[in-house]
Amino acid sequence: MSRTILEVVDLKKHYRQRAGIFAALQWRERFIPAVDGVSFYLKEHETVGLVGESGCGKTTIGRTILRLTPVTSGRIVFDGHDVTAMSTRELRPLRSQMQMIFQDLDAALNPKMRVRDVLREAIITHHRLGDGEVTRRTHELLEQVNLKKSKLSSFPRELSGGEKRRVGIARALAVGAHFIVADEPTSALDVSIQAQVVNLLRDLQRQLGLSYLFISHDLEVVQLVSHKVAVMYLGKIVEMGLANRIARAARHPYTHILWSALVEKKSREAVPVSARTGAWGVFDFERPTSGCRFAPRCAVYEARGRPAVCTDAATEPLLREIGGGHYVACHFPL
């Protein structure tokens, strides 16, 4: 049985924001709960997909796990080490084991460095190797990501989107990482190139025994590559379980709406009335409502006459198992 390589327990990341000019004069601050009490685990050789609309906290989770962003509270245990309790110096040896494929293709690569220098820098940062070994390792990485050797002399601006993504993947592998946070790895790419990148990531997982936290808004891709899926809404996980079960038998109204969007293009009636959204408009992500954060947009809440249990801070819905490793945070699951 695969061992647990990553465990996230009650993770919180709150950002400070001053509440206007008058509050600023009085030095009063308010907090934005970008990630607010998230817990999940990831096993070796497994892919956990993290989905949700923009601003829900997906990327923040990835960055806090790798300690690229400071944690407000909670625990992150990677390979038996409590990352949140480690100093920067203590964390350094673990850096080579966990890496991130960044979403922004242009910002992720130094525009003044050729591909060979990008990979060389990644290799020698964590490994003391001679020039010959570095060259051998660089060529090996290019073969692993299916990139031509002629691209070694190219600058990022001379690469296509798919080639930049492959360089980003190669850089993550260069240090010997076996856990990778893939942040929107198929974004800004043509459909055909997206398929190539997805197949590459799956092949590398089989060949190298990698584990992924796969962050994306592309539900079809997430369903394809993930073993488990966690659905986020306003800083919280509202549903979590096996990928096929989440896609075919979603129990949270928000999850149901997300996946129904893939199949309701031809038939609006494909979505049950109880799950349709009637107030999918502008919403203040910085000040979520108390209780269930989805309530202001939830048609189930409206259909049941706006029960107080949904908006009472004392009865906030918590993730609970409903069978088969399927968890949902809803008072009235579908």
Secondary structure, DSSP 8 states (H G I E B T S, - for coil): ---EEEEEEEEEEEEEEE-SHHHHHTT-EEEEEEEEEEEEEEETT-EEEEE-STTSSHHHHHHHHTTSS--SEEEEEETTEEGGG--HHHHHHHHTTEEEE-S-TTTTS-TTS-HHHHHHHHHHHH----HHHHHHHHHHHHHHTT--GGGGG--GGGS-HHHHHHHHHHHHHHTT-SEEEEESTTTTS-HHHHHHHHHHHHHHHHHH--EEEEE-S-HHHHHHH-SEEEEEETTEEEEEEEHHHHHHS--SHHHHHHHHHHH-SS-GGGS-GGG--S--S---TTS--SS-TTGGG-HHHHHTT--GGGT-GGG----EE-STT-EE--SS--
